[in-house]
């Protein structure tokens, strides 16, 4: 997130780091990513660390347990996969995730000096080949016992459908509430059509593998000549297309994956996961603007993402249905 959380005392972070045996001499907010909050810290020995405070309020019920399993899974994967940037266990009980007040959960990572990107950046053909090879290796890894299942369903669907049903009454969450209501009302027909399209496409898509969930440029680092994958919050068992739709752009990309794994990606499944992502983006930001919020940099970025995603959904035809 770009904005500092106003309800999180940063002194709690310094105290929490003691569980990892770190005496923090410096703490800096890192305005990167979206959904959670990040800082870099420097220990008394000069070593640098990367902190993530996950916002549990913005996640589904049971988020702490699911996130704990995801962190354990990343740590297990890192023992055999050198591109996994995994969390560090605390000294007390080897926990990778610790509560931080009633709203947040803290995880700690080694600080990696690398070059990253942003969601939406276009990868070159060479970049895509590197990431596809990385994903093929991940998808071939034995699933750790801790890995969560990631069923093909829409997070936030109930709230989105409730919002669609309530466009005829005022939304009062904050400065973007009424503009969001008008925007959703104007795209209501397209949204309902895309929801029906998603339902038609949902089916048994085949054997699941360990997937990252969000291998876009914002979660890729280049460090000392190699690619690393960060942000394993959404790691889980699903079909490969859950990852591939974010990377593959050409038949050559898909052929490369098939050659490496012996598994040919399903175009319909790629389209279904692309649609799912867009609908979840809409659901998340509509829920945000219906809840109490202010006029912040993060709200402005969310508004841009919401408008662009809704316009994109309105421009889409029945892509999933026609691909089957």
N, C-alpha and C positions, 0 to 999 in steps of 0.2 A: 504494500500500500504506500501511496505517496504521503498521506497525512499521518502524523503521530497520533496514536490512540489517546484520547483525553482522559480515559478512565483507567489507565495503567501507569502506576507510579514506577518510573524507571529504576528507582532504588531497589525495587523488588527483584529486578533482573540481576543486579550486582549481588544481592544476597543469595539468590537462587544459584548463581554460578559457584558458590562455595560447595554445593553438592557434587560438583565435578572437580573440586580441589583447585579452583581458579580464583585468585585474588585479582579482581579486575581493577586496573589502573586507568582505563579509558573505555568509554561506551559511546558509540555513535549510531544514531538512527540511520537505517539504510532504506531510502525510498525506492524499493524495487518490488517487482511482482505485483500480485493482486490477490486479495482475500485475507492474507495474513500479514503480520508485521515483522520487520526484521531489523536487527542491529549487528554491528561488528563490535567486538570487545578485544581489548589487549590485556593480557595477564602480566603479572609482576615479572615473569621471566621473558617478556617481550613477544611471546607467541600470540598470534591473532586467532580469533574464533568468530563464527557466524551463528547468530541466534535467531530462532524463529518462534514467535508467539502466535500460535494458532488461535483464531477467534472462533470459539466453539458455538457462540450464539448464531453465527451465520452458517453453521453446518447442521446436517440432520441430527435427529435424536440418536444418542449413542455414539457421537462423534469421537469422544475421548478414547473409547475402547477400540474403535476402528482405526484411529490414527496411531494408537499404541501398536497395533498389529502391523500397520504399514511400516512404522519405523523399525520394528523387529525384522520385518521382511527385508527391508533395504540393507540392514546390517548383515543379515545372513547371505544375501546375494553378493555383497561386497567381498566376501571371502573367496569367491571364485571369479568375479567379474571386476576387472580393474577400472572400469568406467563409472562405477557406482559411487557417488559421493554420499556416504552413509552417516547417520548420526553417531554421536559418541555416548557410550553408556556412562551413567553417573557412578560415583565411587561407593555409594551406600549399598545399592542392591542391583546394580547393572541395568537400571531403568533407562530407556531411551526417551521417555516423555514424562514430564513432571507437571502437576497442576500449578498454575500461577494465578491465584485468586479464583473467584467463582466463574470467570468468563474465559480465561486463557489457559493454554497448555504450552509448555516450553520444551523445545528440543535444541540440541547443541551440535554444531558441525565444525570440522576443521575449516579454517578460512583458506580458500583456493584462489590464488592470483591467476585469473584467466580472463579471456575475452568472451563475453556473452552477447546475446541478441535480445530482441523483443518479439513478443507474439505478433505474427503477421509479417515478419521479415521473410523475404524470399531467399531460399537456399539455392545455391548453384547446383548443377548436376553433380559435380564432384562432392559437394557437401552432402547432398541427398544420398549418394552412394555410401559415404562414410556412416551416416546415421542408419541407413537400411542394414548395413553389415552389423552395426551395433545392436539393432533391434533383433536381427536374426539370432545373434548370440544370446540375447536376453530370453527370447521366446523358446530357445532350446534348453534353458536352465531348468533343473529339477525344482519344482515348487517347494519353497520352505513351508514348514507346518503352519507358520503364522500367517501365511498370505490370505488376505480377504478375497471372497468372491465378489465380482463386479457384474451383477446381472444387467441385462440390457433393459433399463427402465429410466424414466425421466425424473431426475431429482427436482423437487419443487413443483411437480405437475399439479397437485391439488391446489396450491396457492395460485398458480397461473390460471387454472380454470375458474377459481373463485374471482380473480381479478377480471377475467373476461365477462363474468356474470354481473359484475358490479361497476361497469363503465357508465351506467346511468345515474350514479350517485357520486357526490364529491369524494375525492381522496385528499386526506389532510395530513400526510406524513411530513411535508416540508415543502421547500420551494420548487422541487421537481415533481411533486405529487400530481397536481392538476395537468401540467404538460404531459406527464406520463399517461394519465388517464385518457387524454385526447389522442395521444399517439397510439395507444393500444386499441382504442375504439376504432380508429381509422384503419387499423390492420387486423381487426378481429376476424374478418372472413378468411384472410390468408392464414392467420394463426390456427384457426379451427381446421382448415384444410390440411395444414402441415401436421397437426396432431393426428388427424385421421390417416394421413400418409404414413406416419411413424407406426401407428397401430397395424396397418396392413403389412408393413415390412417386417415387423417383429416376429421372429421365429427361432427355431434351433439353428444356430449358425455353425455348429461343429465343435470340435475339440478345443477346449480352452487352454491357454498357455499363460505364463507370467507376463503381464503387460505393465508398462510404465503408466500409461493413461494420458499423459500430456507431454509427449516428446517434441514440443515445438521449439523454435529458436530461443525463446525466453528461458528454457530449461536446459540449454546446451552451453557448455563452456569449452573453449579451446585452451588447453593447458599443456605447455611443453610439447607441442606438436601433436597432441592427441585430443580426442573428443571425450568429454565427461558429461554424464547426465545427473542433474540435480533435481530437487523437489519430488520426492517419492511418496508424497501424501496420498496419491490416488493409485499406487501400485495395486495390482490385483489380478485374479484369474478372469480372463475373457478371451475372445478370439483375437487373432493377430490384427485384424482390421481396426480394432480399437486404437491401436498405435499408428498403423500404416496410413490412415486417411490424412493424418497431419503432415506426412512426409512425402509420400509418393505422389508424383505429378504426371508421370509419363508411363507408357507401356514398358519402357526400358527399366524404370524403377521397379515395377511389379515383377518383371522377369528376373531382375537381379535377386529379389527376395525369394522367388520361387526356386531359383537355382541354388541358393544357399540353404534352403530349408526343405525343399521337396513339396512345399505346400503352395498352391496357386491362390492368390488373394481373390476374394469374391467381390466383383464390382458392386453388387447390390448391397453387400454388407458395408463396404466403404461408404456408399451413399447414405446408408442408414445411420452410421456413426457420425457422419458429417451433419446430418439433420438433427440428430440427438444433441450434438454440441450446441448448435444454434438455438434450439428450443430451451436448453438449460441456461444459456446466457440470458435469454429473454426472461425466463422464470426468476433467475437470481436478481436481475436489476429491477424488475417490476416489484418484487418483494421488498427490495431496498427502498424504492421510492414510495411505497405504500406505508412503510414504517417510518418512525421519526428519523429525520436526517437534516443536515445543514447544507449550506452552499460552500462546498469544499472542493479541493482539487480532485479528490477521488470521485466525488459526486459528478463533477463535470466530465471526467473520463468515462464514468459509467453511463452518463447520458449519451455521449457520443457512441459508445459501443452498442447501447440499446437501439438507437435510431438506425445505425448502420446495419445491425443484424436484422431488425424488422424489415427494412427495405430489401435486404437480400432474400429473406424468406418470402416476401411478397413477389419477388421476381422469379422465384423458383417454380417450376411446374411440378408435376407428380413424378419427380425423379426416381424415387425408390420404387414406386409401383411400376413404372415403365421399364425399370432395369431388370425386373424379374421375369 
